[in-house]
Amino acid sequence: MKNSEIARVFQDIANLLEARGENQFKIRAYQKVVRSIERLPVEVEQLVKEDRLKEVPGVGEAITRKITELVTTGRLGYYEQLKSEFPEGK
């Protein structure tokens, strides 16, 4: 999975959280991760393999788990659950 695809998922999460009316700090945390991933000189998959995700600005334990799940399985349960709260086209 390419960095751009991972960044797009996390941007979607930020957008869905915003639509849901979540805390702005939480939304900004996801947006920061998006910017960090977009600027990485290496692929996120490599950082997952090397257990180095926490070196990325804005990536803590919870985001590390989410990125690892996304990279290793190709999907993210949290993202799927968020999307299910909104009808298509919203």
VENVENRA-V344511 format. One record per residue. N is the residue number from 1. RES is the residue in three letters. PHI is phi in radians with two decimals (none if undefined). OMEGA is omega as a letter, one per 30 degrees, with the letter a starting at -180 (999 if undefined). BURIAL is I if it has 9 or more other C-alpha atoms within 8 Angstrom, else O. Layout:
# VENVENRA-V344511
n=N res=RES phi=PHI omega=OMEGA burial=BURIAL
n=N res=RES phi=PHI omega=OMEGA burial=BURIAL
This chain:
# VENVENRA-V344511
n=1 res=MET phi=none omega=a burial=O
n=2 res=LYS phi=-1.34 omega=l burial=O
n=3 res=ASN phi=-1.00 omega=a burial=I
n=4 res=SER phi=-1.10 omega=l burial=O
n=5 res=GLU phi=-1.21 omega=l burial=O
n=6 res=ILE phi=-1.14 omega=l burial=I
n=7 res=ALA phi=-1.05 omega=a burial=I
n=8 res=ARG phi=-1.11 omega=l burial=I
n=9 res=VAL phi=-1.08 omega=a burial=I
n=10 res=PHE phi=-1.25 omega=l burial=I
n=11 res=GLN phi=-1.19 omega=l burial=I
n=12 res=ASP phi=-1.06 omega=l burial=O
n=13 res=ILE phi=-1.06 omega=l burial=I
n=14 res=ALA phi=-1.01 omega=a burial=I
n=15 res=ASN phi=-1.11 omega=l burial=I
n=16 res=LEU phi=-1.18 omega=l burial=I
n=17 res=LEU phi=-1.13 omega=l burial=I
n=18 res=GLU phi=-1.13 omega=l burial=I
n=19 res=ALA phi=-1.10 omega=a burial=O
n=20 res=ARG phi=-1.41 omega=a burial=O
n=21 res=GLY phi=1.45 omega=a burial=O
n=22 res=GLU phi=-1.21 omega=l burial=I
n=23 res=ASN phi=-0.98 omega=a burial=O
n=24 res=GLN phi=-1.08 omega=l burial=O
n=25 res=PHE phi=-1.14 omega=l burial=O
n=26 res=LYS phi=-1.16 omega=l burial=O
n=27 res=ILE phi=-1.08 omega=a burial=I
n=28 res=ARG phi=-1.11 omega=l burial=I
n=29 res=ALA phi=-1.10 omega=l burial=I
n=30 res=TYR phi=-1.17 omega=l burial=I
n=31 res=GLN phi=-1.11 omega=l burial=I
n=32 res=LYS phi=-1.13 omega=l burial=I
n=33 res=VAL phi=-1.09 omega=l burial=I
n=34 res=VAL phi=-1.02 omega=a burial=I
n=35 res=ARG phi=-1.07 omega=l burial=I
n=36 res=SER phi=-1.10 omega=a burial=I
n=37 res=ILE phi=-1.13 omega=a burial=I
n=38 res=GLU phi=-1.10 omega=a burial=I
n=39 res=ARG phi=-1.65 omega=a burial=O
n=40 res=LEU phi=-1.14 omega=l burial=O
n=41 res=PRO phi=-1.43 omega=l burial=O
n=42 res=VAL phi=-2.21 omega=l burial=O
n=43 res=GLU phi=-1.33 omega=l burial=I
n=44 res=VAL phi=-1.02 omega=l burial=I
n=45 res=GLU phi=-0.94 omega=l burial=I
n=46 res=GLN phi=-1.13 omega=l burial=O
n=47 res=LEU phi=-1.14 omega=l burial=I
n=48 res=VAL phi=-1.11 omega=a burial=I
n=49 res=LYS phi=-1.04 omega=a burial=O
n=50 res=GLU phi=-1.60 omega=a burial=O
n=51 res=ASP phi=0.94 omega=a burial=O
n=52 res=ARG phi=-2.13 omega=a burial=I
n=53 res=LEU phi=-1.05 omega=a burial=I
n=54 res=LYS phi=-1.18 omega=l burial=I
n=55 res=GLU phi=-1.35 omega=a burial=O
n=56 res=VAL phi=-1.39 omega=l burial=I
n=57 res=PRO phi=-0.98 omega=l burial=O
n=58 res=GLY phi=1.57 omega=a burial=O
n=59 res=VAL phi=-1.72 omega=l burial=I
n=60 res=GLY phi=-1.89 omega=a burial=O
n=61 res=GLU phi=-1.08 omega=a burial=O
n=62 res=ALA phi=-1.12 omega=l burial=O
n=63 res=ILE phi=-1.19 omega=l burial=O
n=64 res=THR phi=-1.01 omega=l burial=I
n=65 res=ARG phi=-1.08 omega=a burial=O
n=66 res=LYS phi=-1.16 omega=l burial=I
n=67 res=ILE phi=-1.11 omega=a burial=I
n=68 res=THR phi=-1.07 omega=l burial=I
n=69 res=GLU phi=-1.06 omega=a burial=I
n=70 res=LEU phi=-1.10 omega=a burial=I
n=71 res=VAL phi=-1.22 omega=a burial=I
n=72 res=THR phi=-1.43 omega=a burial=O
n=73 res=THR phi=-1.92 omega=a burial=O
n=74 res=GLY phi=1.46 omega=l burial=O
n=75 res=ARG phi=-2.57 omega=a burial=O
n=76 res=LEU phi=-2.38 omega=a burial=I
n=77 res=GLY phi=-0.96 omega=a burial=O
n=78 res=TYR phi=-1.05 omega=l burial=O
n=79 res=TYR phi=-1.15 omega=l burial=I
n=80 res=GLU phi=-1.06 omega=l burial=I
n=81 res=GLN phi=-1.12 omega=l burial=O
n=82 res=LEU phi=-1.06 omega=a burial=I
n=83 res=LYS phi=-1.07 omega=a burial=I
n=84 res=SER phi=-1.21 omega=l burial=O
n=85 res=GLU phi=-1.36 omega=a burial=O
n=86 res=PHE phi=-2.10 omega=l burial=O
n=87 res=PRO phi=-1.15 omega=l burial=O
n=88 res=GLU phi=-0.95 omega=l burial=O
n=89 res=GLY phi=1.60 omega=l burial=O
n=90 res=LYS phi=-1.55 omega=999 burial=O
